[in-house]
Amino acid sequence: MRQQRRHRRTFNEPGHAHALTFSCYQRYRFLEVERTRYWLASAIDAARAKLEFHPWAYVFMPEHVHLLVFPCRRQYDLAEIAKAIKSPVAKRAIRYLEEHAPVWIPKITRRRGRKTERLFWQSGGGYDRNLIEPATLLATIEYIHMNPVRRRLVNFAC
């Protein structure tokens, strides 16, 4: 018997912030490269302007992203926000790999039935947590900003 896939549930509630995490396909370290981080920062900025949200905190790790956003609109779709961030990065990165590093193409290609896909981001919606309590928001911001310190990617001295 085939198991039903679970999908992440999103709750688009006015006044809520959202802690998002999304990972690169197969946890490849695509975000180690400055070019790719620039594309991601540009995509966040373009999505912010178009879909009206505030990025309150973020960190780009080598293979994943943590992002805390606060939608400004009363009615919003977090899936639309995530897509507006992730899709342009994936398209640019895959195009770049096709032209400059074709050895990567088989690594990011998979077949699903008759369909062949190239993936930059891990499938699924990633992680989304609604936040409203000030203490939880502050703890989440600290978690996001300390992520590279915990991984020893940066030094932190008080």
DSSP file (Angstrom, degrees, kcal/mol; ACC not computed):
  #  RESIDUE AA STRUCTURE BP1 BP2  ACC     N-H-->O    O-->H-N    N-H-->O    O-->H-N    TCO  KAPPA ALPHA  PHI   PSI    X-CA   Y-CA   Z-CA
    1    1 A M              0   0    0      0, 0.0     2,-0.3     0, 0.0     0, 0.0   0.000 360.0 360.0 360.0 135.7    0.0    0.0    0.0
    2    2 A R        -     0   0    0      1,-0.1     2,-0.3     0, 0.0     0, 0.0  -0.617 360.0-127.3 -81.3 132.5    1.3    3.4   -0.9
    3    3 A Q        -     0   0    0     -2,-0.3     2,-0.3     1,-0.1    -1,-0.1  -0.605  22.5-116.6 -82.5 137.4    1.7    5.9    1.9
    4    4 A Q        -     0   0    0     -2,-0.3     2,-0.2     1,-0.1    -1,-0.1  -0.547  30.9-120.0 -72.1 131.1    0.1    9.3    1.6
    5    5 A R        -     0   0    0     -2,-0.3     2,-0.4     1,-0.1    -1,-0.1  -0.491  22.6-129.4 -71.6 139.6    2.6   12.2    1.6
    6    6 A R        -     0   0    0     -2,-0.2     2,-0.4     0, 0.0    -1,-0.1  -0.720  20.0-155.1 -88.2 139.6    2.3   14.7    4.3
    7    7 A H        -     0   0    0     -2,-0.4     2,-0.2   117,-0.1   117,-0.0  -0.902  24.0-106.7-114.3 144.9    2.1   18.3    3.3
    8    8 A R        -     0   0    0     -2,-0.4     2,-0.4     1,-0.1   119,-0.0  -0.489  33.5-134.9 -67.6 133.0    3.1   21.2    5.5
    9    9 A R        -     0   0    0     -2,-0.2     2,-0.4   119,-0.1   119,-0.1  -0.770  16.7-157.1 -91.2 135.6    0.1   23.2    6.7
   10   10 A T        -     0   0    0     -2,-0.4     2,-0.6   119,-0.0   119,-0.0  -0.932   5.4-158.7-113.8 135.6    0.3   26.9    6.5
   11   11 A F        -     0   0    0     -2,-0.4     2,-1.6     2,-0.1    66,-0.0  -0.923   3.6-161.2-116.3 105.7   -1.8   29.2    8.6
   12   12 A N        +     0   0    0     -2,-0.6    64,-0.2    64,-0.1    -2,-0.0  -0.631  26.2 166.8 -87.5  82.0   -2.1   32.7    7.1
   13   13 A E    >   -     0   0    0     -2,-1.6     3,-1.8     4,-0.1    62,-0.1  -0.863  38.9-115.6-105.1 127.1   -3.1   34.6   10.1
   14   14 A P  T 3  S+     0   0    0      0, 0.0    60,-0.1     0, 0.0     3,-0.1  -0.319 101.0  22.3 -56.8 137.5   -3.1   38.4   10.2
   15   15 A G  T 3  S+     0   0    0     56,-0.4     2,-0.4     1,-0.3    59,-0.1   0.411  96.4 120.8  86.0  -2.2   -0.6   39.7   12.8
   16   16 A H    <   -     0   0    0     -3,-1.8    -1,-0.3    55,-0.0     2,-0.2  -0.754  52.4-146.1 -96.1 141.5    1.5   36.5   12.9
   17   17 A A  E     -A  131   0A   0    114,-2.8   114,-2.8    -2,-0.4     2,-0.4  -0.635  17.4-138.9 -90.7 162.0    5.2   36.4   12.0
   18   18 A H  E     -AB 130  69A   0     51,-2.9    51,-2.5    -2,-0.2     2,-0.7  -0.987   6.2-151.9-130.0 126.9    6.4   33.2   10.3
   19   19 A A  E     -AB 129  68A   0    110,-2.7   110,-1.7    -2,-0.4     2,-0.4  -0.874  27.2-171.5 -93.2 113.8    9.7   31.4   10.9
   20   20 A L  E     -AB 128  67A   0     47,-3.6    47,-2.6    -2,-0.7     2,-0.4  -0.830  14.9-179.2-109.9 144.3   10.6   29.7    7.7
   21   21 A T  E     +AB 127  66A   0    106,-1.9   106,-3.0    -2,-0.4     2,-0.4  -0.983   5.5 173.2-137.7 130.8   13.3   27.2    6.9
   22   22 A F  E     - B   0  65A   0     43,-1.7    43,-2.4    -2,-0.4     2,-0.3  -0.998  15.1-148.5-138.3 147.0   14.1   25.8    3.5
   23   23 A S  E     - B   0  64A   0     -2,-0.4    99,-3.2    41,-0.2    41,-0.3  -0.762  20.1-107.4-115.7 153.0   16.9   23.5    2.4
   24   24 A C  B >   -D  121   0B   0     39,-2.9     3,-2.3    -2,-0.3    97,-0.3  -0.430  57.7 -78.5 -70.7 152.0   18.9   23.0   -0.7
   25   25 A Y  G >  S-     0   0    0     95,-3.3     3,-2.4     1,-0.3    -1,-0.1  -0.265 115.8  -3.3 -54.6 132.4   18.2   19.8   -2.6
   26   26 A Q  G 3  S-     0   0    0      1,-0.3    -1,-0.3    -3,-0.1     3,-0.1   0.684 121.4 -78.3  55.6  20.7   19.9   16.8   -1.0
   27   27 A R  G <  S+     0   0    0     -3,-2.3    -1,-0.3     1,-0.2    -2,-0.2   0.770  78.2 172.4  59.0  27.4   21.4   19.3    1.5
   28   28 A Y    <   -     0   0    0     -3,-2.4     2,-1.4    92,-0.1     3,-0.3  -0.387  41.7-118.7 -62.4 147.2   24.0   20.3   -1.2
   29   29 A R    >   +     0   0    0      1,-0.2     3,-1.5    -3,-0.1     4,-0.2  -0.320  61.6 142.6 -89.2  53.3   25.9   23.3   -0.1
   30   30 A F  G >   +     0   0    0     -2,-1.4     3,-1.0     1,-0.3     6,-0.2   0.773  64.1  62.4 -65.1 -26.9   24.8   25.6   -2.9
   31   31 A L  G 3  S+     0   0    0     31,-2.1    -1,-0.3    -3,-0.3    32,-0.2   0.365  78.8  84.4 -87.1   7.4   24.6   28.7   -0.6
   32   32 A E  G <  S+     0   0    0     -3,-1.5     2,-0.4    30,-0.5    -1,-0.2   0.741  76.1  85.5 -71.5 -22.8   28.4   28.6    0.2
   33   33 A V  S <> S-     0   0    0     -3,-1.0     4,-1.9    -4,-0.2     3,-0.4  -0.667  77.0-142.0 -88.1 129.1   28.9   30.5   -3.0
   34   34 A E  H  > S+     0   0    0     -2,-0.4     4,-2.5     1,-0.2     5,-0.2   0.865  99.9  59.2 -57.0 -39.2   28.5   34.3   -2.8
   35   35 A R  H  > S+     0   0    0      1,-0.2     4,-2.1     2,-0.2    -1,-0.2   0.913 107.1  46.3 -56.6 -45.4   26.8   34.5   -6.2
   36   36 A T  H  > S+     0   0    0     -3,-0.4     4,-2.1    -6,-0.2    -1,-0.2   0.881 110.8  51.6 -69.5 -38.2   24.0   32.3   -5.0
   37   37 A R  H  X S+     0   0    0     -4,-1.9     4,-2.8     2,-0.2    -1,-0.2   0.880 108.6  52.7 -64.6 -37.0   23.6   34.1   -1.7
   38   38 A Y  H  X S+     0   0    0     -4,-2.5     4,-2.6     2,-0.2    -2,-0.2   0.930 108.3  49.9 -62.9 -45.0   23.3   37.4   -3.7
   39   39 A W  H  X S+     0   0    0     -4,-2.1     4,-2.1     1,-0.2    -2,-0.2   0.900 112.2  48.7 -59.3 -40.4   20.6   35.9   -5.9
   40   40 A L  H  X S+     0   0    0     -4,-2.1     4,-2.4     2,-0.2    -2,-0.2   0.931 111.1  48.2 -66.7 -46.3   18.8   34.8   -2.7
   41   41 A A  H  X S+     0   0    0     -4,-2.8     4,-2.2     1,-0.2    -2,-0.2   0.909 112.8  49.6 -60.4 -41.7   19.1   38.2   -1.1
   42   42 A S  H  X S+     0   0    0     -4,-2.6     4,-2.5     2,-0.2    -1,-0.2   0.891 110.2  50.5 -64.3 -39.8   17.8   39.8   -4.3
   43   43 A A  H  X S+     0   0    0     -4,-2.1     4,-2.6     2,-0.2     5,-0.2   0.894 109.8  50.1 -66.8 -39.5   14.9   37.5   -4.5
   44   44 A I  H  X S+     0   0    0     -4,-2.4     4,-2.6     2,-0.2    -2,-0.2   0.929 112.2  48.2 -63.0 -44.1   13.9   38.2   -0.8
   45   45 A D  H  X S+     0   0    0     -4,-2.2     4,-2.1     2,-0.2    -2,-0.2   0.913 113.0  46.8 -63.8 -43.4   14.1   41.9   -1.5
   46   46 A A  H  X S+     0   0    0     -4,-2.5     4,-2.2     2,-0.2    -1,-0.2   0.916 114.5  47.0 -64.9 -43.0   12.0   41.6   -4.7
   47   47 A A  H  X S+     0   0    0     -4,-2.6     4,-3.2     2,-0.2     5,-0.3   0.896 110.1  54.5 -65.1 -39.6    9.4   39.4   -3.0
   48   48 A R  H  X>S+     0   0    0     -4,-2.6     4,-1.2    -5,-0.2     5,-0.8   0.920 111.3  44.3 -58.8 -45.8    9.3   41.8    0.0
   49   49 A A  H  <5S+     0   0    0     -4,-2.1    -1,-0.2     2,-0.2    -2,-0.2   0.904 120.2  40.4 -67.5 -41.2    8.5   44.8   -2.3
   50   50 A K  H  <5S+     0   0    0     -4,-2.2    -2,-0.2     1,-0.2    -1,-0.2   0.901 125.9  31.5 -75.5 -42.3    5.9   42.9   -4.3
   51   51 A L  H  <5S-     0   0    0     -4,-3.2    22,-0.4    -5,-0.2    21,-0.2   0.384 102.9-124.3-105.2   3.0    4.1   41.0   -1.5
   52   52 A E  T  <5 +     0   0    0     -4,-1.2    20,-3.0    -5,-0.3    21,-0.8   0.969  55.2 137.0  56.6  73.8    4.6   43.5    1.3
   53   53 A F  E   < -C   71   0A   0     -5,-0.8    -1,-0.2    18,-0.3    -2,-0.1  -0.969  48.2-125.8-139.4 159.0    6.3   41.7    4.2
   54   54 A H  E     -C   70   0A   0     16,-2.6    16,-2.4    -2,-0.3     2,-0.9  -0.911  14.5-141.4-103.5 126.3    9.1   42.6    6.6
   55   55 A P  E     +C   69   0A   0      0, 0.0    14,-0.3     0, 0.0     3,-0.1  -0.795  23.8 177.9 -82.9 110.6   12.1   40.3    6.8
   56   56 A W  E     -     0   0A   0     12,-2.6     2,-0.3    -2,-0.9    13,-0.2   0.806  62.9  -5.5 -86.2 -31.7   12.8   40.5   10.6
   57   57 A A  E     +C   68   0A   0     11,-1.3    11,-3.3     2,-0.0     2,-0.3  -0.980  65.7 166.0-159.4 150.6   15.7   38.1   10.7
   58   58 A Y  E     -C   67   0A   0     -2,-0.3     2,-0.3     9,-0.2     9,-0.2  -0.987  13.6-169.3-160.9 159.9   17.5   35.7    8.4
   59   59 A V  E     -C   66   0A   0      7,-2.2     7,-2.3    -2,-0.3     2,-0.7  -0.943  15.9-145.7-151.8 137.6   20.7   33.6    8.0
   60   60 A F  E     -C   65   0A   0     -2,-0.3     5,-0.2     5,-0.2   -23,-0.0  -0.911  21.8-171.7-103.0 109.8   22.0   31.9    4.9
   61   61 A M        -     0   0    0      3,-2.6     3,-0.2    -2,-0.7   -30,-0.1  -0.497  41.2 -97.2 -91.6 168.3   23.7   28.7    5.9
   62   62 A P  S    S+     0   0    0      0, 0.0   -31,-2.1     0, 0.0   -30,-0.5   0.833 119.4  14.6 -58.2 -32.0   25.7   26.6    3.3
   63   63 A E  S    S+     0   0    0    -34,-0.2   -39,-2.9   -33,-0.2     2,-0.3   0.341 128.5  29.6-128.2   5.8   22.7   24.2    2.7
   64   64 A H  E     -B   23   0A   0    -41,-0.3    -3,-2.6    -3,-0.2     2,-0.4  -0.977  61.1-133.1-157.8 170.8   19.7   25.9    4.2
   65   65 A V  E     -BC  22  60A   0    -43,-2.4   -43,-1.7    -2,-0.3     2,-0.4  -0.986   5.3-160.4-131.2 136.3   18.0   29.3    5.0
   66   66 A H  E     +BC  21  59A   0     -7,-2.3    -7,-2.2    -2,-0.4     2,-0.4  -0.973  20.6 174.3-112.1 134.8   16.3   30.5    8.1
   67   67 A L  E     -BC  20  58A   0    -47,-2.6   -47,-3.6    -2,-0.4     2,-0.6  -0.985  21.0-160.6-145.7 127.8   14.0   33.5    7.5
   68   68 A L  E     +BC  19  57A   0    -11,-3.3   -12,-2.6    -2,-0.4   -11,-1.3  -0.951  23.8 178.3-109.3 118.5   11.6   35.3    9.9
   69   69 A V  E     -BC  18  55A   0    -51,-2.5   -51,-2.9    -2,-0.6    -2,-0.0  -0.886  23.8-156.9-123.8 151.6    9.0   37.3    8.0
   70   70 A F  E     - C   0  54A   0    -16,-2.4   -16,-2.6    -2,-0.3   -53,-0.2  -0.927  20.5-140.9-126.5 105.9    6.1   39.5    9.0
   71   71 A P  E     - C   0  53A   0      0, 0.0   -56,-0.4     0, 0.0   -18,-0.3  -0.433   7.1-160.2 -66.3 136.0    3.4   39.9    6.3
   72   72 A C        +     0   0    0    -20,-3.0   -19,-0.2   -21,-0.2     2,-0.1   0.771  65.1  85.1 -87.6 -29.2    2.0   43.4    6.2
   73   73 A R  S    S-     0   0    0    -21,-0.8   -58,-0.2   -22,-0.4     3,-0.1  -0.439  75.6-135.7 -76.1 147.5   -1.2   42.6    4.4
   74   74 A R  S    S+     0   0    0      1,-0.2     2,-0.5    -2,-0.1    -1,-0.1   0.899 100.5  42.3 -65.8 -40.3   -4.3   41.4    6.2
   75   75 A Q  S    S+     0   0    0    -62,-0.1     2,-0.3   -61,-0.0    -1,-0.2  -0.945  80.2 146.2-109.0 122.5   -4.8   38.8    3.6
   76   76 A Y        -     0   0    0     -2,-0.5     2,-0.5   -64,-0.2     3,-0.1  -0.954  41.5-135.1-148.6 164.6   -1.6   37.0    2.4
   77   77 A D    >>  -     0   0    0     -2,-0.3     4,-1.8     1,-0.1     3,-0.6  -0.940   7.2-163.5-128.3 108.4   -0.5   33.6    1.2
   78   78 A L  H 3> S+     0   0    0     -2,-0.5     4,-2.8     1,-0.3     5,-0.2   0.835  92.2  59.5 -61.9 -32.4    2.8   32.4    2.8
   79   79 A A  H 3> S+     0   0    0      1,-0.2     4,-2.3     2,-0.2    -1,-0.3   0.884 105.1  50.3 -62.1 -36.9    3.1   29.8    0.0
   80   80 A E  H <> S+     0   0    0     -3,-0.6     4,-2.3     2,-0.2    -2,-0.2   0.888 110.2  49.9 -66.9 -39.8    3.2   32.6   -2.5
   81   81 A I  H  X S+     0   0    0     -4,-1.8     4,-1.3     2,-0.2    -2,-0.2   0.942 112.1  47.1 -63.2 -47.8    5.8   34.5   -0.5
   82   82 A A  H  X S+     0   0    0     -4,-2.8     4,-3.1     1,-0.2     3,-0.3   0.909 113.0  49.0 -61.4 -42.7    8.0   31.3   -0.3
   83   83 A K  H  X S+     0   0    0     -4,-2.3     4,-2.4     1,-0.2    -1,-0.2   0.902 107.2  55.1 -64.0 -40.6    7.6   30.7   -4.0
   84   84 A A  H  < S+     0   0    0     -4,-2.3    -1,-0.2     1,-0.2    -2,-0.2   0.774 115.9  39.5 -65.1 -25.1    8.5   34.3   -4.9
   85   85 A I  H  X S+     0   0    0     -4,-1.3     4,-0.8    -3,-0.3    -2,-0.2   0.905 122.6  37.3 -85.1 -49.3   11.7   33.9   -2.9
   86   86 A K  H  X S+     0   0    0     -4,-3.1     4,-2.5    -5,-0.2     5,-0.2   0.874 106.5  61.6 -77.2 -39.8   12.7   30.3   -3.9
   87   87 A S  H  X S+     0   0    0     -4,-2.4     4,-2.6    -5,-0.3     5,-0.2   0.910 103.3  46.6 -60.7 -48.8   11.7   30.1   -7.6
   88   88 A P  H  > S+     0   0    0      0, 0.0     4,-2.2     0, 0.0    -1,-0.2   0.877 113.7  50.3 -63.8 -33.8   13.9   32.9   -9.1
   89   89 A V  H  X S+     0   0    0     -4,-0.8     4,-2.8     2,-0.2     5,-0.2   0.944 111.6  47.6 -66.4 -47.1   16.9   31.5   -7.2
   90   90 A A  H  X S+     0   0    0     -4,-2.5     4,-2.7     1,-0.2     5,-0.3   0.926 112.3  49.2 -60.4 -46.1   16.3   28.0   -8.4
   91   91 A K  H  X S+     0   0    0     -4,-2.6     4,-2.1    -5,-0.2    -1,-0.2   0.931 114.8  44.1 -61.0 -45.9   15.8   29.1  -12.0
   92   92 A R  H  X S+     0   0    0     -4,-2.2     4,-2.4    -5,-0.2    -1,-0.2   0.920 115.0  48.6 -64.8 -43.7   19.0   31.2  -12.0
   93   93 A A  H  X S+     0   0    0     -4,-2.8     4,-2.7     2,-0.2    -2,-0.2   0.916 112.4  47.2 -65.6 -43.8   21.1   28.6  -10.3
   94   94 A I  H  X S+     0   0    0     -4,-2.7     4,-2.5    -5,-0.2    -1,-0.2   0.912 112.5  50.1 -65.5 -41.6   20.0   25.7  -12.5
   95   95 A R  H  X S+     0   0    0     -4,-2.1     4,-1.8    -5,-0.3    -1,-0.2   0.911 111.4  49.6 -60.7 -42.1   20.6   27.9  -15.6
   96   96 A Y  H  X>S+     0   0    0     -4,-2.4     4,-3.2     1,-0.2     5,-0.5   0.931 111.0  48.7 -62.9 -45.6   24.1   28.7  -14.2
   97   97 A L  H  X5S+     0   0    0     -4,-2.7     4,-1.8     1,-0.2     7,-0.2   0.899 108.2  54.4 -62.6 -40.6   24.9   25.1  -13.6
   98   98 A E  H  <5S+     0   0    0     -4,-2.5    -1,-0.2     1,-0.2    -2,-0.2   0.903 118.7  34.7 -58.5 -40.9   23.7   24.1  -17.1
   99   99 A E  H  <5S+     0   0    0     -4,-1.8    -2,-0.2    -5,-0.2    -1,-0.2   0.866 134.4  19.9 -82.6 -38.5   26.1   26.6  -18.6
  100  100 A H  H  <5S+     0   0    0     -4,-3.2    -3,-0.2    -5,-0.2    -2,-0.2   0.636 132.9  24.6-114.1 -17.7   29.1   26.5  -16.2
  101  101 A A    ><< +     0   0    0     -4,-1.8     3,-2.4    -5,-0.5     4,-0.3  -0.370  58.2 163.0-146.6  61.6   29.0   23.3  -14.3
  102  102 A P  G >   +     0   0    0      0, 0.0     3,-1.1     0, 0.0    -4,-0.1   0.670  67.9  78.5 -61.9 -15.6   27.1   20.6  -16.2
  103  103 A V  G 3  S+     0   0    0      1,-0.2     4,-0.4     2,-0.1    -5,-0.1   0.771  90.4  57.2 -61.4 -23.4   28.5   17.9  -14.1
  104  104 A W  G X> S+     0   0    0     -3,-2.4     4,-1.4    -7,-0.2     3,-0.6   0.708  84.0  83.3 -78.1 -21.7   25.9   18.9  -11.4
  105  105 A I  G X4 S+     0   0    0     -3,-1.1     3,-0.6    -4,-0.3     4,-0.5   0.898  90.1  47.1 -57.9 -47.3   22.9   18.4  -13.7
  106  106 A P  G >4 S+     0   0    0      0, 0.0     3,-0.6     0, 0.0    -1,-0.3   0.841 109.4  57.1 -62.1 -28.7   22.6   14.6  -13.1
  107  107 A K  G <4 S+     0   0    0     -3,-0.6    -2,-0.2    -4,-0.4    -3,-0.1   0.787 113.5  37.7 -71.2 -27.4   22.9   15.2   -9.3
  108  108 A I  G << S+     0   0    0     -4,-1.4    11,-3.0    -3,-0.6     2,-0.4   0.304  99.6  94.9-106.9   8.7   20.0   17.6   -9.3
  109  109 A T  E <   +E  118   0C   0     -3,-0.6     2,-0.3    -4,-0.5     9,-0.2  -0.839  46.3 168.9-104.0 135.8   17.8   15.8  -11.8
  110  110 A R  E     -E  117   0C   0      7,-2.5     7,-3.2    -2,-0.4     2,-0.5  -0.983  27.0-130.8-141.0 156.0   15.1   13.3  -10.7
  111  111 A R  E     -E  116   0C   0     -2,-0.3     2,-0.5     5,-0.2     5,-0.2  -0.891  15.4-175.2-106.3 134.8   12.3   11.5  -12.5
  112  112 A R  E >   -E  115   0C   0      3,-3.2     3,-2.0    -2,-0.5     2,-0.4  -0.888  68.9 -55.1-127.2  99.2    8.8   11.4  -11.1
  113  113 A G  T 3  S-     0   0    0     -2,-0.5     0, 0.0     1,-0.3     0, 0.0  -0.563 122.1 -19.0  66.8-123.6    6.7    9.1  -13.2
  114  114 A R  T 3  S+     0   0    0     -2,-0.4     2,-0.4    -3,-0.1    -1,-0.3   0.504 121.0  95.7 -90.3  -5.5    7.1   10.5  -16.8
  115  115 A K  E <   -E  112   0C   0     -3,-2.0    -3,-3.2     2,-0.0     2,-0.5  -0.694  58.6-156.4 -94.0 136.7    8.2   13.9  -15.5
  116  116 A T  E     -E  111   0C   0     -2,-0.4     2,-0.3    -5,-0.2    -5,-0.2  -0.947  17.7-173.9-109.3 131.0   11.9   14.9  -15.2
  117  117 A E  E     -E  110   0C   0     -7,-3.2    -7,-2.5    -2,-0.5     2,-0.5  -0.919  21.5-148.8-125.9 149.2   12.7   17.7  -12.8
  118  118 A R  E     -E  109   0C   0     -2,-0.3     2,-0.5    -9,-0.2    -9,-0.2  -0.982  25.4-160.6-113.2 128.3   15.8   19.7  -11.9
  119  119 A L        +     0   0    0    -11,-3.0     3,-0.1    -2,-0.5     4,-0.0  -0.915  32.8 164.8-119.9 133.2   15.8   20.7   -8.2
  120  120 A F  S    S+     0   0    0     -2,-0.5   -95,-3.3     1,-0.2     2,-0.3   0.724  77.8  48.2-101.3 -43.3   17.7   23.4   -6.4
  121  121 A W  B    S-D   24   0B   0    -97,-0.3   -97,-0.3     1,-0.1    -1,-0.2  -0.712  97.2 -99.7 -98.7 149.9   15.5   23.4   -3.3
  122  122 A Q        -     0   0    0    -99,-3.2   -99,-0.1    -2,-0.3   -97,-0.1  -0.392  50.7 -98.7 -62.2 142.2   14.4   20.3   -1.3
  123  123 A S  S    S+     0   0    0      2,-0.1     3,-0.3    -2,-0.1    -1,-0.1  -0.205  85.5  44.2 -62.2 155.2   10.9   19.2   -2.2
  124  124 A G  S    S-     0   0    0      1,-0.2     3,-0.1    -3,-0.1  -117,-0.1  -0.293 101.4 -69.7  97.4 175.6    8.1   20.2    0.1
  125  125 A G        -     0   0    0      1,-0.3     2,-0.2    -2,-0.1  -104,-0.2   0.524  62.1-138.9 -84.3  -4.8    7.2   23.5    1.7
  126  126 A G        -     0   0    0     -3,-0.3     2,-0.4  -106,-0.1    -1,-0.3  -0.551  49.8 -33.4  79.0-150.7   10.1   23.4    4.2
  127  127 A Y  E     +A   21   0A   0   -106,-3.0  -106,-1.9    -2,-0.2     2,-0.4  -0.904  57.0 175.3-113.6 135.8    9.4   24.6    7.8
  128  128 A D  E     +A   20   0A   0     -2,-0.4     2,-0.4  -108,-0.2  -108,-0.2  -0.966   1.2 177.9-142.4 122.3    6.8   27.2    8.7
  129  129 A R  E     -A   19   0A   0   -110,-1.7  -110,-2.7    -2,-0.4     2,-0.3  -0.990  24.7-133.4-128.7 126.3    6.0   28.2   12.2
  130  130 A N  E     -A   18   0A   0     -2,-0.4     2,-0.4  -112,-0.2  -112,-0.2  -0.583  25.4-167.6 -75.3 136.8    3.5   30.9   13.2
  131  131 A L  E     +A   17   0A   0   -114,-2.8  -114,-2.8    -2,-0.3    -2,-0.0  -0.992  29.2 145.4-130.5 133.5    4.8   33.2   15.9
  132  132 A I        +     0   0    0     -2,-0.4    -1,-0.1  -116,-0.2  -114,-0.0   0.535  48.3  92.8-134.4 -25.8    2.9   35.8   17.9
  133  133 A E     >  -     0   0    0      1,-0.1     4,-2.5     2,-0.0     3,-0.3  -0.592  69.1-138.2 -78.4 129.6    4.4   35.8   21.5
  134  134 A P  H  > S+     0   0    0      0, 0.0     4,-2.6     0, 0.0     5,-0.2   0.879 103.4  51.9 -54.3 -41.6    7.2   38.4   21.9
  135  135 A A  H  > S+     0   0    0      1,-0.2     4,-2.2     2,-0.2     5,-0.2   0.894 111.3  47.2 -64.5 -38.5    9.4   36.0   23.9
  136  136 A T  H  > S+     0   0    0     -3,-0.3     4,-2.3     2,-0.2    -1,-0.2   0.887 111.0  52.0 -69.1 -38.8    9.1   33.4   21.2
  137  137 A L  H  X S+     0   0    0     -4,-2.5     4,-2.4     2,-0.2    -2,-0.2   0.939 111.6  46.2 -61.2 -47.1    9.9   35.9   18.5
  138  138 A L  H  X S+     0   0    0     -4,-2.6     4,-2.4     1,-0.2    -2,-0.2   0.902 112.6  50.0 -63.5 -41.1   13.0   37.0   20.4
  139  139 A A  H  X S+     0   0    0     -4,-2.2     4,-2.5     1,-0.2    -1,-0.2   0.883 111.0  50.0 -64.5 -37.7   14.1   33.4   21.0
  140  140 A T  H  X S+     0   0    0     -4,-2.3     4,-2.7     2,-0.2    -2,-0.2   0.906 109.5  50.4 -67.7 -42.0   13.6   32.7   17.3
  141  141 A I  H  X S+     0   0    0     -4,-2.4     4,-2.7     2,-0.2     5,-0.2   0.921 112.3  47.6 -61.5 -43.7   15.7   35.7   16.2
  142  142 A E  H  X S+     0   0    0     -4,-2.4     4,-2.2     2,-0.2    -2,-0.2   0.921 111.3  50.8 -63.4 -43.0   18.5   34.6   18.5
  143  143 A Y  H  X S+     0   0    0     -4,-2.5     4,-0.8     2,-0.2    -2,-0.2   0.936 112.3  47.2 -58.5 -47.0   18.3   31.0   17.2
  144  144 A I  H >< S+     0   0    0     -4,-2.7     3,-0.8     1,-0.2    -2,-0.2   0.949 115.6  43.6 -60.5 -50.5   18.5   32.3   13.6
  145  145 A H  H 3< S+     0   0    0     -4,-2.7     4,-0.3     1,-0.2    -1,-0.2   0.777 114.6  49.2 -71.5 -25.4   21.4   34.6   14.3
  146  146 A M  H 3X S+     0   0    0     -4,-2.2     4,-2.8    -5,-0.2     3,-0.4   0.547  84.2  94.4 -88.5  -6.7   23.3   32.1   16.4
  147  147 A N  H <X S+     0   0    0     -4,-0.8     4,-1.7    -3,-0.8    -1,-0.2   0.903  86.7  45.0 -53.8 -47.9   23.0   29.3   13.8
  148  148 A P  H  4>S+     0   0    0      0, 0.0     5,-3.2     0, 0.0     6,-1.0   0.812 112.6  53.2 -67.8 -26.7   26.3   30.0   12.1
  149  149 A V  H >45S+     0   0    0     -3,-0.4     3,-1.6    -4,-0.3    -2,-0.2   0.936 107.8  49.4 -70.0 -46.7   28.0   30.3   15.5
  150  150 A R  H 3<5S+     0   0    0     -4,-2.8    -1,-0.2     1,-0.3    -3,-0.1   0.856 112.1  48.8 -60.3 -34.6   26.7   27.0   16.7
  151  151 A R  T 3<5S-     0   0    0     -4,-1.7    -1,-0.3    -5,-0.3    -2,-0.2   0.447 113.8-121.9 -83.3   0.1   27.9   25.4   13.5
  152  152 A R  T < 5S+     0   0    0     -3,-1.6    -3,-0.2     2,-0.1    -2,-0.1   0.842  74.7 129.5  59.6  36.5   31.3   27.1   14.0
  153  153 A L  S   <S+     0   0    0     -5,-3.2     2,-0.3    -6,-0.1    -4,-0.2   0.662  75.9  22.8 -88.0 -19.2   31.1   28.9   10.7
  154  154 A V  S    S-     0   0    0     -6,-1.0     2,-0.4    -5,-0.1    -2,-0.1  -0.947  82.3-115.8-139.2 159.8   31.9   32.2   12.4
  155  155 A N        -     0   0    0     -2,-0.3     2,-0.5    -3,-0.1    -6,-0.1  -0.772  24.5-164.2 -95.4 144.2   33.6   33.3   15.6
  156  156 A F        +     0   0    0     -2,-0.4     2,-0.4    -7,-0.1    -2,-0.0  -0.971  10.0 176.4-132.3 116.9   31.6   35.0   18.3
  157  157 A A              0   0    0     -2,-0.5    -2,-0.0     1,-0.1     0, 0.0  -0.976 360.0 360.0-123.5 133.9   33.3   36.8   21.1
  158  158 A C              0   0    0     -2,-0.4    -1,-0.1     0, 0.0    -2,-0.0   0.436 360.0 360.0 -90.1 360.0   31.6   38.9   23.8
